């Protein structure tokens, strides 16, 4: 119902910026809440940021608030995560996820039905 493809990951130094993209396609691509999660090996996947259907309401994890910005280009069904002032602790695989059942952003992994393959972000100190 929704296919998600992430891109934009890479290796950067602490303090640098990076922008991740999530290209959404499928029947509900334009009618879903989209969020970014991240996961470090052997740890649980954690919520990073999310945006509602209309691209108006956003939510951020405390650890990234003020540094990361999520945005939505509805015309192209692409969701972006602008990451500034990156820190080594931001190193993780970042996943894009879609929730087609809710109107608002939720932080729980279980709310999201569709996931991308992930993109690696590595921040060196």
N, C-alpha and C positions, 0 to 999 in steps of 0.2 A: 504493500500500500504506500509505503514511503521508502525511498532509497536515499541514502546519505553517503556522501563522499567527502572526506576531509582532505585538506592540503595546507601547506604552509609551514609545517614543522621544520626543525633544524637545530643546529648547534650555534649558540650565541654566548656572549659573555655577560656576566652580571652587569645590570644597568642598561642593557640593550633592549630593543623593542622587537616584536615579532607579531605578525598578523596571521591568524588561522582563518581558513575559509571552509564552509560546509555547504556543498551544493546539494540541494534537495530536489527530488523528482518523484513522480508518482501521483496517484489520485488525491492524496491528502497533503501533498507537499506544502501547499499554501494555507492549509487549515489546521495547523498544529502548533503547539508550544514547542519550542526548540531550546535545548540547553547544551552546555558544554560540561563534561565531567572529565576528571583525570584520575589516573591510577598509576601508582608506583608498585613495583613487583612486591608481592606478598602482603599488600595492603588493600583495603577496601576501596572501591571506586568512590570518589567524592565529587559532590556538586561544586561547580566553579561559577557558572553564570547561566541565566536563562532569560528568554524573551517571549512575550505572549504572541498571540495570533497576529496582532496588528502592528507589532514592533514598538508599542508605546510603553508598556510596563516591563521593567527589568528587575532582576534580583541577582545579588552577588554574594558569594561567600565572603566572610569577614577577612579572610586571608588575602583576597585579591581586590577588595573594594578600594576604589581610588586609583588603582593601577591598571585594571582591565576594563574594557568596554565591549559590551556585546551589542551588535546592531543587526538589522534585518533589511535586506534589499528585496522587497516583495515582488518587484517586477521580474527579478531574475531568480527568485527562490534561493537566495544565497544568504547564509548567516555568517557573520564575521565575529571574531574575537580578537580585538586589538589588545595586545599585552605590552605594557610599558614597565620600565624599571624592573626588569626580570631579576629574580633571585635564584640562587642554586636550588632552593627548596621548591621552586616551580617546576623542576625537572620531573617529567612524567610522560606517559602516553595520554594524549588528549582525544576524547571521543565526543562526537556530536550525537545527540539523541533527540527523537521526536515523540511527543505525547499527543495522540489524536483524540483523547477522551476528556481533556480538561481545557478550560478557557484560560486558566491562570498558571503561573509557573510554580511547580512543586520541586522540592529538593530531593525527594526520594527516588532512588534508582528504579524501584519497582513500578513507578508511574509511567515509565518510558517504554514504548513498545518497539521502537526501531532504533538501531544503532549503526554508526559507521564503523569502519575498520580500524580507526585510530591513526594518529600521527604523533611521532615522537618529538618532544621538545626537550632539549638538553641545555642547561645553563651552567656554564663553567664559572668558577670563582676567580 
